[in-house]
Amino acid sequence: MKRIVGIKASPGIAIGRAFILDRRIPRVEKKSIPEKRVKREIKRFLSALKQSRKQVETIRESLDSDGVEELATILESHVMLLKDKALERDIITIIEEQQVDAQWAVSEQIGRFKKLLSSVGDEYLAGRTSDLDDLRNRILLNLRGGGSSTLADVSDGAIVIAHDLTPSEAAQMGKTGIAAFATELGSRTSHVAIMARATETPAVVGVASVLQHVKQGQRVIIDGLEGVVIISPTPKHIEKYESKRDVYEYYVTELLSAADLPAETRDGFRIAVEANIESPDDIASAVRHGASGIGLYRTEYIFMQKAHIPIEEEHFLIYKSVAEQIAPRSATIRTIDLGGEKLAEGIRLPPQLNPALGLRAIRLSFVKLDIFKQQIRGILRASVYGTLKIMFPMISGIEELRKAKSIVEECRRELTAEGKPISEEMEIGIMIEVPSATMTADILAAECDFFSIGTNDLIQYSVAIDRANEAVAYLYNPLHPGILRAISRIVDAAHSHRIGVGVCGEMAGEPVYALMLLGLGVDELSMNPLAIPAVKKIVRNSQLSEALEIARKALDFTTVQQIEAYIHRVMSKRYPQEIASLSL
């Protein structure tokens, strides 16, 4: 048995068999082979090709039956490429004429094909090079003797062990039978961790070298409550964790039984507790967990999960579904927040030395204006089916806010002229997540309807760290005195202009911070649905006067360590079960 400690990313406990999702392709080097081995190498290549074709066909057929037509169509093109006799013949020719191994021949020929697609000047065809990468990697993995390149290969109840997952892959977790996952990379605020919590998938990230210790099919325990991975557990440990899982699940059930009660303190102060979602499919979970609305719809996942750029009609139908499902409550639609680690098929960005500080979020929307307007038009058209709000990400100053609002007004005029119904009034707000927005919050508050503090990026930019960089991850702390003072400043600016202010970053969903944020004057907390019942329970069992005192004391301390010790001591004493079970 081996126990490896990582970072707790999503609460819950899972026991199952490991599925190694190892897509790290070793560097392919040109290796010469003797002439007598050529026929055997061709046979090896053809076997790997056949195996790859069978894998993709199996996945495609399962998607057909599930009605996922778009992805099934993409996989159909993969099958066609794998059946392409010209591609097969060219790879065999390289093996024969150059007397090289199959790995080099596959990599060489598909590399030529990629260059050809990139040179034709067609953006769509150029975007298909990622499909070729997928096919090359699948063939190379099969030549290597195993491995998988897609979550669609994972069986129900399996525990995925990977070097890393993309945000869109993590978002698929809730739609599969995967029990849990662990990754070597990641932090508790990485998008993979956020998606794990959103899909209620137990997860541990930052588990160094876990792939070196786990074998395919080995029994594994994922403890997302403590951030532990246990490999080859003994029967005694399995029994212990089954009991721990049962206790946790009972506790969650108890919380859910009171989820519909309001988040109102014992002395009558009420705060809105809303949900962060990535898809209309998440709304049922948000409502079940007691959300008073949708505080953040991360629309970038619409782009990340499609093989094409969504058009206006697609946006309209998605937001219409959100508005109708959440009615009579409201939903805040954040416009495209792509860039950095969040990339989408069809939106090609130039190489950037520092993507987090480059072309992303609202800046990207201004550059890709046609894409941005398609989204805005879709939101405006859907606004007649419920209460929708628009929120712009990464606003750094008043000029950007005014420009974004002018684009909304332009879309309004166009739709009115076309005779398409839209809501006459619609709130427009902004994310406060960069220092310049914090410092000019009073200016921004005068020209928008609400603020939402995105603590994930606000911490990253304010403390000047890359939250995905393990070397400086220790500096990422929501309780930094500068962050607490920034939140206080933003709240004061918002309230002085009589607009509401919420927190939608991961800080909002950590029960240990609930009373402090309440005491800082925040009007709304928006979080992954899983955290809502615990946060509401803490609010209901407290008084506003207690929260104000906690916030006041926290602001008086001068170091992270002092604030952290104080907050954890107070909250663990008052709410031991909520803090131990759900705080991340």
N, C-alpha and C positions, 0 to 999 in steps of 0.2 A: 504494500500500500504506500502511496505517496500523496502528500498534502502540499499544495502550492497556493500561496496567498497572492491575490491580485487586488483589483479595485472593484468594490460592489457597485454594479451599474444598474441593476434592476432587481427588486426584491422577489423572493420566492425560492423554492427548493425543488430540484428535479433530479431523478435517478434514472439512468438509462445507459444505452450503448453509445460509444463515441462514433461519430462520423467525421472523419478527417477531411476537411475542405482545404486541401493544400494545393493552391494554384500557382505556387512559386515555381516558375519554369527555370531550370538551371541554364546557365549561359550555354548556348549552342556553339560549339567550336568545330571547325572543319577537321574531320578525322578520315584519313585514307584507310581503305580496306583492301585486302588482297583480292585478286580477280576471282578466286574460288569461292569467296564469300558473297559475291554480288547477288547471285540468285537467292541466297538465304536472306539477304538484306531487303530485297524486293518483296519477298514473301512476308517478311516481318512488317514492312510498310503497308502492304495490302491488308494484312490482318488488323493492324491498328486503324486503318481507314474504315474497314468494315465495322469494327467495334464502335468507332466514333459515329458512323452513320446510324447504327442501331440505337445508340444512346439518344441521339437527337430525335429520331423518329418516335421513340418511346415517350419522350418528354412532350413532343408535339401532339401526339395522340391523346395524352392525358389532359393537355390544355384544351384541345378541341372539345372533349367531353365536359370540361368545366365552363365552356363558353368564353374563354379568354382568346378571342379571335385575333386580336392584334398581334400578340406575342406568338400565337400559333403560325401566323403568316410569316413573321420574321424567321421562325424556325424552319418553315417550309423552304425559305431561300437558303438556309444553312444546309438542309438536306440536298437541295439541288447542286450546291457547290461541292458537297461531298460525293455526289454521284457524277460530277463533271469528268468525263473521260479525258478531256484535253488536259485538265489539271493533273489527273492521275498519270497520264502518259508523260507529261513534262517532268514530273518528279522522278519517275522511273528512269527517264533519259538521263537526268543528272546523276543518279546512282550509277548507271551503267557507264556513261562516258567519263565521269570524273572519278569513278571508283571511290565514292564517299559513303558515309553511313546515312541511314534514312533521316535521322534528326536534322542533319545539315541540309539535305535535299529538300525536305519539307519547309524548313525555315527560309531557305534561299528562294524557292519558287513562289511561296506566298508573299515574301518580301517584294519580289518583282511585281507581283499582281497589285500589291498595295501602292507601289510607286506609280503604276499605270493609272489606277483610279484617282490618285491624288493629282495627277498631271492633266486630267481632262478638263478641268475648269468648272465642273459641275459640283455644287456644294452638297447636293444630296448623295451623289456617288462617293464623294470624298468622305462623307460621314459614315459610309458603310465599311470603312477600313477597320473599325472596331469589330465588325462581324468576322472579318478575316483573322484578326488577332484571336478571337474566341475559338475559331476552328483550328488555327495553328496550335494553340495551347492544348486543345482537347486531343489532337492527334499526337502531339509530343508527350502528353501525360500517358496516353495509352501505349506509346512506344516505350516509355519509361517503366510501364508495368502497373499502372494504377493511378488513383487520384480522381478528383472530380472538379469540374469547373463551374458547376451551377447548383443552386439550392434545390432545383427541381429533382435532383437525383436523390435527395435525402428522404429516408423512410419515416413514417409516423413514429413519434416517441423518441427519435434519435436526439442526441446532444451534439451539436455542431462545434467542432474545435477547429479554429482557423487562425492564420496569422493576422488577418484583418477582414472586415466586411465593409462593403460600401453602404452608405445611408439607405439607398433604395433596397438593398438586400435585407438590411435589418427591418425595413418597413414591411417586407413580405412575410416576416416571421409569423405574425398573427394569422396569416391566411394559409399557413401550412400546418403540418402536424408536428413540427419541431418542438421539442420539450424545453430546450434551453440552449445557450451557447456560451463559449468562452473564447476570447481572442488574445493574442499576444500584445497587440497594440491597443490604444484607446485610453480615454480618461472618462471620468464620470460626467463630464459635460460635452464629450464628443457626440456627434450626431448619431453614431451607432448606439451609444448608451441611451440617448433621448428616444430613439425609435424602439429600443427594447422596453423601456418603461411604457411607451405609448401602446405597445402591443401586448403588454403584460407578460412578457417573456423573461423568465429568470436569466440573469446574465452576469458574468464576471469578465472584466476587461483588464488589459495591462498585465496579463499572466505570462511573465517572461519565460520564454523557451518551452512553453507547454507542449508544442508539437514534437519536441525531442523526447518527451516522456510518455505520450499517449499513443497507443496503437489502435488501428482500425478495429472497431467492434468491442473494444475493452469497456468494462463497466466503469461509469464515471458518476460522481455526484457533483452538482453545481449548487453551491450555497450562495445565492445572491443577497442574503441578509448579512452575511459576514464577509463576503468577497473571497470565497475559498473554493478551490477545485480539488476534489479527492479522486485519485486514480486507483483502480482496483481495490475498492473498499472491502473490509472484512465483513462477514455477516453481522457482527456486532455493530459496526458503524452504519450499515444499511438500516438496521433496526432503529438505531438512534435517530438517523435523519428522516426516516419514515414518520417517526413520532413527532419530530420537530416540524416537519411539513404539515402534519395533521393539525398541530397546535396553531401554526401560522394561518392555515386555511380557515380554521374555525374563527380565529380573530378577525380575519378579513370579512367573513360572513356576518359576524356581529356588527362590524362597522357599516357594512352595506345595509343592514336592517334599519339604520338611522340616517342613511345618506340623504333622504329627501328633506330632512329638517333644515331650517335656515341656519346660516353661519351668523348667529346673533349672540353677542355676549350676554352675561347674566344681568348686566345693567342696561341692556336694550340697544347697544350699538351694533348695526348690521354691516357686514362687508360682503361684497359679491365674490363668490368662489366659482370660477369658470374653468373651462377645459381647453387645452391645446390639442389640436387634431391635425392629421395629415391627409385625411380622406373623408368623404361623406360616410363611409363605412364605420368610422370611429364614433359617430354621433350616438349610436345606440349605447355604447359603453360609457360615453360621457354622461348621458341622461341616467343610466343605471347607477352610476357612481355619485349622482346628486349635483351635477353641474348646473349652475344658474344661467348658463349661456356658453357660447364659444368665444373665448377671449383671444384666441389666435388660431387661424387656419393657415398652416404653412403651405402655400400654394406651389412652392417650388417642386414639391413631390409630384404634382400633376405633370410637370415637365420631365422629371427624372425617371418616371415610370412609363413613359411613352417613347416610342421609337421615332416620333416626329414632333414638330412644334405644334401644340394644340391651337386650333382656330377658335374664333369667337363663339361659334355655336357650341363647341365642346365646353368652353368656359361657362357659357350661359347655363347649360344643362346641369353642370356640376354645382354651381352656386345656387341654382334654383332648388336643387335637391337639398342642399344645406339649409337654405332659408325655410323650406317647407318642413323639414324634419325637426328643426330646433324651435320653430314657432310655438308659442308666442314670444319665446326668448330671442335674444339677438345673437348674431355671429359677426365677428370681426375678421375680415378677409385681408390678410397681409399680401401685398403685391409681391411679384417675383423677387426672391432673395437668393439668387444663384451667384456662383463665384466662390473663390476659396476652395474648400473641399467638396462643395456641392456643384456638380457639373451635370449638364443635360445633353442628350443626343440632339444634334441639329443646331445647337448654339455653340459656335466655334469661337474660342477666345485666343488672342495672341499669347505667346509665352510671357509670363510675368514673374519677375524675381521675387515679389512678395504679394501673392494673390490676395491675402487678407487685407492689404492696404491698397489694392488696385481696383480693377474694373469688376465691381460686384454690386449686388443689391440695386438701389435706386440709380446708381451710376450706370450700371449695365442697362437698366430700363430706358434711360435717356439715349443711350447709344443704339439700342435695339427698339426704336420707337414704334415700329409697326407691330412687333410682338407685344409690347407694353399696351398699346391701344386696343389690341384684340382682347386682352385681359380686362381692361377697364370697361370696355363696351359690354363684355359678358357680365361683369359685376352689376353694372347699372341696369341692364335688362332684367337681371334676376331680382333686383331690389324690390320689385312690385309683389313678390311672392312671400315676403317676410321682412324682418328688420335686419338689414345688412349694414355694416360699417366698412369703410376702406381705411387701411393703415399702410403707410409707406415705411420701408426699412432703411436704416442707416442714413437718416437725414443729418447732415452736418451743419446746416445753416439755413437761414430764412430764404435765401435765393433758391435752394433746392425745393423747399416746401412750396414756394410760390409757383415754381415751374411745374411741379407735379400736379398742383391744384389746377393750373391753367390747362393741362392736358385732360384732366377730368372734365372741365367745363367745355373744352373742345369736343370731347366725345358726347357730352350731353346735347350740345347743339346739333351734332350730326344725327344722333338717334331721334331727336325731336323732329328734325326735318324729314327723316325717313318714316315718321309716323309710328315709331316703336315706343311702347309705353315704358316709362321709367319713374321711379319714386321722385317726388318733388323735393323731398328733404332727405339728406343722407349724411351722417356724421363722417368727418374725415379726421384721422389722427395720425400720429407718427410714433415710430420707435425711438426711444432715447437710448442710444447705445454707443455713442462716441463722445469724448470729452468736450468737443466744441459745442455739441448740443446741450450738454449739461451746463456749460458756462453761459449759454445764451437761452436757457430754458424760458426765461421771462419774455424774451422777444418772440420765441416760437409759440408760446402759449397764447399769445394775442391773436394768432392767425390759424389756429386749429381747434378741434372740438375735444380732443382727449390725448393724453400721453400713455404710452405703455413702455415701461422700462425693461429693456432686454439685457438682463444682468450678465448673460453669458459673454456677450461681446463687450459690454461696458467694463467688466472686470479685465478682460483681455487687453483692451485698448488703454484703459486707465493705468494699469500696472505695467504696461508695455511688455507683455509676454505672449508667446505663442502657446495657447492652452493645449495644443497637441504635442508640444515638445517636452519629452519626458525630463530633459535636463533642467527645465525651469518650472515644471508643473507644480512644484511645492509652493511657488509664489502665488498660484491661483487660489484665492480665498475670498469668498463673499463677505467675510467679516473684517476685511481690511478697513481701517478707520477712514481712508479716503473714499471707499465705496459707500459706507454708511452715511458719510457727510454728503456725498453726491446725491444719494437717494433723498435725503432730507431737503437738500436744496431744490431738487426737481419737484418734490411734493409742494414745497412752499410756493414755487413759481406757478405751478398749475392751479393751486387753490386761490392764489391772489387774482387769477383771471377767471375763477369760477369754472374750471374744467376739471374733469376727473383724471386720476392717474392710477394706473395699475402696474403690476409687475408680471411679466410673462416668461421671464427666464427661468432656468431650473431652480434658482433660489426660492422661487415662489412655492414650489412643490415639496420643499423639505420641511417637514413639520417642526423641526427644531427652530426654524426662523420665523414661524407664523406669528407669534405674539410680538416679536421685535418689529416686523414689517407693519403690523397693525398699529403699534405705538408710534411708528414713524409717519403715520397718517395716510398710508396707502388705501385707496378706495376699493381696489379690486386685486385679486390674486388669480392668475390663470396658470394651469399646471396640467401635467399628464393625469388622465382620469383616475388612475390608481391611487394617487395621493389625496384626492378630494375628501373622502370620508374622514380620514385622520385629521386633516387640517380643520375641517368643519367641527369635528368633535372638540378639538383644542379650543377653538374660538368659543364654542357654546359653554364650555366649562371654565371660562375666564371672565374677567371684568376689564373694561377699557382702561380703567385706572391702573391695573396691573401691567397692561401692555405699555402704557405711557411711561411707567416707571422703569420697565426693562429697557425701552429704547433710550430713555434719558441716561441711564447708567452706562449703556453700551457706547453712547456718543462721548462720554466723559473719559473712557479709557484711551490709552495712547498706542497700544500695540495689538496686533492680531491675536497674540497668545492670551493677553488679558481678556479681550472680548470673547474669544472662543471658550476659555475656561469658565467665564461667568455665564454665558448663554447656555452651555451644555449642563452646567451645574443646576441652574434654575429650572430648565426645561426637563431634564432627566428626573429631577426630584418630583416635579408636578405631574409629568406625563410619561412615566417610565416605559409603558408598553408601546405607546405611539412612537416615541423616539427610538427605542431599540428595534422595533419591527420595520419602520418605514423610512427613517432618515437615511439619506444617502451621503 
